[in-house]
């Protein structure tokens, strides 16, 4: 008796995007366009529009809040795990990593996790999403202030 290996299904691609944003109040200015463009280019089809309409303002708010907590430019990182219907977003302060010499707690300002999908209901189909925000505790500034 011979064993036939099971056919392998290729792993769906993991989509990752990374964007440098200016520091200060203008950091959130282009975030909606970045999120919308990323979701569309990652092949979400018709779901890209409705998802980006709901997600982009959330990410923009997160970036705006993070911008008030750092002094320089920020890095926005988005990661789409399509089979799990999970979109992860992170905002980093590269200057905090440079000051400490490593990518430590101070460099990771905020994170957002969003799951999304469509389901059938009594009135037709509906799009849904859930999100959770994480704000890590930042170390106290040097000098005790």
C-alpha positions, -999 to +999 in steps of 0.1 A: +000+000+000+014+034-009+006+067+008-004+096-014+004+130+002-025+153+007-027+181-018-013+213-004-033+244-004-011+275-008-012+299+021-031+330+014-007+360+013-002+381+043-005+417+033+017+442+052+021+479+046+043+504+064+041+542+060+062+570+076+040+598+088+051+633+098+050+642+134+026+665+152-010+674+143-005+667+106+003+630+112-033+620+107-039+640+076-034+613+050-043+582+071-078+577+055-063+576+020-035+553+031-060+528+047-084+530+018-056+525-007-041+495+012-074+477+015-083+482-021-048+471-033-049+440-011-079+427-031-108+428-007-131+435-036-164+452-027-157+447+011-127+472+008-150+502+004-173+496+033-145+483+056-123+513+048-153+537+055-156+522+090-119+515+098-101+546+083-117+571+108-107+548+137-071+545+126-070+582+119-081+589+154-056+565+168-028+582+148-039+617+160-039+606+196-005+589+192+009+620+176+003+640+207+024+615+227+056+617+206+080+644+193+089+632+158+075+612+129+054+581+133+053+548+115+019+533+107+019+495+100-011+476+087-012+438+085-041+419+068-047+383+076-074+375+051-084+340+060-089+351+096-106+383+085-082+402+108-067+436+102-040+447+126-027+482+129+002+495+149+017+530+154+053+533+163+076+561+174+109+554+157+126+581+178+118+561+210+136+531+195+165+552+184+169+567+219+168+533+237+188+515+210+161+489+207+125+486+197+111+488+233+078+497+250+082+534+243+083+529+206+050+511+204+024+538+209-008+521+200-024+491+183-058+484+168-073+450+159-103+447+137-122+417+126-147+420+098-171+400+076-206+397+061-235+377+073-271+370+061-299+383+082-337+387+080-333+419+060-306+407+037-268+407+042-250+430+065-213+439+069-200+437+104-167+446+122-154+446+157-124+465+170-103+467+201-077+493+210-046+488+230-027+517+246+006+504+262+018+520+294+047+542+286+076+545+310+079+578+330+100+605+314+136+607+325+141+632+353+109+622+372+087+648+355 
